């Protein structure tokens, strides 16, 4: 079963669209299932303000339950990433670099093996510009090392980088461009940087996921393109993604959950609101009360909300209003972590000196 099929299984069972393995796991556990899923291993580490969760999907059984392809997924959650604090950003870059280095070890990459970094996304659309922005700040060295004497190459890896744009701009599948470049330069691995979709507003631009299962550009917003995976390229593919958008249906559904559970905070001195049971019928909202009385109740709230929001708002995705600043800062963190993990001669104290 391919990864798109896994995602379809997750959507059909839970009506959830997310690119984050962590969220997929949480959604399944919330459905009264045991915290330990067959074929799925989860390990969590925490420090002040930062949580690192490593999920391994071991087989097709775990993949079908998770809606994610078999492989390794590491997620760094850091709400402080959105506070514009340089010290926090440097700490997250350091942790991200260690996760990337672990994936390098699993891929058995040598210290001098060339890597192609691909900044996926549309640089004309700010929420989708993470990949191109990160590529701008990379230390690309392939052309320099080819012309440098051996004594000057120590501690540097040959790195090439491209930002191929999207199909609508080039008329060429991104996967086809990558295949051609990999074949021409002889890269030993590909790293893809892309914007993701989340099911939680709190995780927008505050979560970074690294995986070795490749990537399907545009899948998070229902616009799948040619897969970029080890199977299609013949070499390891590591995907780094940051959620920058969330579906409007998800926001409304989560808000209704808070109301029903009485989780919305009350002013000081007032009793918390009692849980409210909703019985919403789309026909009643559309102004057809007679038809609403005879219509059977709809148990799935997300499907009901999506139906109410059609035809235009059902597919709407939402992004923070300060997304331009957030993209700039998160792309700095990703680029800084890559620079450190690529080049042994670059240390954590100097990494941000290479960034704009």
Residue pairs with C-beta under 8 A, 6 or more apart in sequence:
1 60
1 63
1 64
2 69
2 227
3 68
3 69
3 213
3 214
3 216
3 227
3 229
4 216
4 219
4 224
4 227
6 63
6 64
6 66
6 67
6 68
6 69
7 17
7 67
7 68
7 219
9 64
9 67
10 16
10 24
10 27
10 66
10 67
10 68
11 17
11 67
14 27
14 28
14 31
15 300
15 302
15 303
16 23
16 24
16 27
16 67
16 199
16 302
17 197
17 199
17 220
17 222
17 247
17 250
18 24
18 27
18 197
18 198
18 199
18 220
19 196
19 197
19 198
19 209
19 219
19 220
19 241
19 243
20 75
20 196
20 198
20 199
20 203
20 207
20 209
20 243
21 55
21 57
21 66
21 68
21 73
21 75
21 209
21 211
22 53
22 55
22 73
22 75
22 77
22 207
22 209
23 198
23 199
23 200
23 203
24 66
24 67
24 68
25 37
25 40
25 42
25 55
25 66
27 199
28 37
28 65
28 66
29 35
29 37
36 42
37 62
37 65
37 66
38 61
38 62
38 65
39 57
39 58
39 59
39 60
39 61
39 62
39 63
39 65
40 55
40 56
40 57
40 58
40 62
40 65
40 66
41 55
41 56
41 58
42 53
42 54
42 55
42 56
43 53
43 54
44 51
44 52
44 53
44 54
45 51
45 52
45 53
46 52
49 78
49 79
49 80
49 88
50 76
50 77
50 78
50 80
50 91
50 92
50 95
51 76
51 77
51 78
52 74
52 75
52 76
52 77
52 95
52 99
53 74
53 75
53 77
54 72
54 73
54 74
54 75
55 66
55 72
55 73
55 74
55 75
56 71
56 72
56 73
57 63
57 66
57 68
57 69
57 70
57 71
57 72
57 73
58 70
59 70
60 70
62 70
63 69
63 70
68 213
69 213
69 214
70 213
71 211
71 212
71 213
72 103
72 106
72 211
72 212
72 213
73 209
73 210
73 211
73 213
74 99
74 102
74 103
74 209
74 210
74 211
75 207
75 208
75 209
75 210
76 92
76 95
76 96
76 99
76 207
76 208
76 209
77 203
77 206
77 207
78 88
78 92
78 206
78 207
78 208
79 202
79 206
80 88
80 92
80 206
81 88
81 89
81 92
81 205
81 206
81 208
81 329
81 330
81 333
82 205
82 206
82 326
84 325
84 329
86 352
89 329
89 332
89 333
89 336
89 352
90 336
90 348
90 351
90 352
92 208
92 333
92 337
93 332
93 333
93 334
93 336
93 337
93 340
93 348
93 351
93 352
94 337
94 340
94 348
96 208
96 210
96 333
96 334
96 337
97 336
97 337
97 338
97 340
97 341
97 348
98 341
99 210
100 210
100 238
100 240
100 337
100 338
100 341
101 341
103 210
103 212
103 238
104 189
104 238
104 341
106 212
107 189
107 212
107 236
107 238
109 115
109 188
109 189
109 236
110 188
111 157
111 344
112 153
112 157
112 158
113 157
113 158
113 188
113 189
114 142
114 157
114 158
114 159
114 160
114 185
114 186
114 187
114 188
115 157
115 158
115 159
115 160
115 187
115 188
115 189
115 190
115 191
115 342
116 160
116 161
116 162
116 178
116 181
116 182
116 185
116 187
116 189
116 190
116 191
117 135
117 138
117 159
117 160
117 161
117 162
117 190
117 191
117 193
117 338
118 131
118 135
118 161
118 162
118 163
118 164
118 174
118 178
118 190
118 191
118 192
118 193
118 228
119 130
119 131
119 132
119 133
119 134
119 135
119 161
119 162
119 163
119 193
120 131
120 164
120 174
120 192
120 193
120 194
120 195
120 215
120 217
121 128
121 129
121 130
121 131
121 132
121 163
121 166
121 194
121 195
122 128
122 129
122 165
122 166
122 168
122 169
123 129
123 132
123 133
123 163
123 165
124 169
126 319
126 323
126 324
126 327
127 195
127 244
127 245
127 319
127 323
127 327
128 166
128 195
128 244
129 195
129 327
130 193
130 194
130 195
130 242
130 244
130 327
130 330
130 331
130 334
131 163
131 192
131 193
131 194
131 195
132 163
133 327
133 328
133 331
134 193
134 331
134 334
134 335
134 338
135 161
135 162
135 163
135 193
135 335
136 331
136 335
136 356
137 331
137 332
137 335
137 336
137 339
137 354
137 355
137 356
138 159
138 161
138 335
138 338
138 339
139 159
139 339
139 342
139 343
139 346
139 354
140 159
140 160
140 161
141 156
141 157
141 158
141 159
141 343
142 158
142 159
142 160
142 185
144 156
145 153
145 156
145 158
146 158
154 345
155 343
155 344
155 345
155 346
156 342
156 343
156 344
156 345
157 342
157 343
159 342
159 343
160 181
160 185
160 187
162 177
162 178
162 181
164 170
164 172
164 174
164 177
164 178
165 174
166 174
166 217
166 218
167 173
167 174
167 225
170 177
173 225
173 226
174 217
174 225
174 226
174 228
175 217
175 225
175 226
175 227
175 228
175 232
176 226
178 190
178 228
178 233
179 232
179 233
181 187
182 190
182 233
182 235
187 235
188 235
188 236
189 235
189 236
189 237
189 238
190 228
190 233
190 235
190 236
190 237
190 238
191 237
191 238
191 239
191 240
191 338
192 214
192 215
192 228
192 237
192 238
192 239
192 240
193 240
193 241
193 334
194 215
194 217
194 239
194 240
194 241
195 220
195 241
195 242
195 243
195 244
195 245
196 209
196 220
196 241
196 242
196 243
196 244
197 220
197 221
197 243
197 245
197 246
197 247
197 317
198 204
198 207
198 243
198 245
198 246
199 246
199 247
199 250
200 246
200 250
200 254
201 246
201 251
201 254
201 318
203 243
204 243
204 244
204 245
204 246
204 319
204 320
204 326
205 242
205 243
205 244
205 320
205 323
205 326
205 327
205 330
207 242
207 243
208 240
208 241
208 242
208 330
208 333
208 334
209 239
209 240
209 241
209 242
210 238
210 239
210 240
211 238
211 239
211 241
212 230
212 236
212 237
212 238
212 239
213 229
213 237
213 239
214 227
214 228
214 229
214 230
214 231
214 232
214 237
214 239
215 227
215 228
215 229
215 237
215 239
215 241
216 224
216 225
216 227
216 228
217 224
217 225
217 226
217 228
218 224
218 225
220 245
221 245
221 317
222 315
226 232
228 237
228 239
229 237
230 236
230 237
240 334
240 338
242 330
242 334
244 319
244 323
244 326
244 327
245 317
245 318
245 319
246 317
246 318
246 319
247 316
247 317
247 318
248 309
248 313
248 314
248 316
248 317
248 318
249 302
249 305
249 306
249 309
249 314
250 302
251 318
252 305
252 309
253 301
253 302
253 305
256 278
256 301
256 305
257 263
258 264
259 273
259 276
259 278
260 275
260 276
260 277
260 278
261 275
262 272
262 273
262 274
262 275
262 276
264 273
265 272
266 272
266 273
279 297
280 301
280 304
281 292
281 295
281 297
281 298
282 298
282 304
282 307
282 308
283 289
283 291
283 292
283 295
284 292
285 308
298 304
306 314
307 314
309 316
320 326
332 352
332 355
332 356
335 354
335 355
336 351
336 352
336 354
336 355
337 351
339 346
339 351
339 354
340 346
340 347
340 348
340 351
346 354
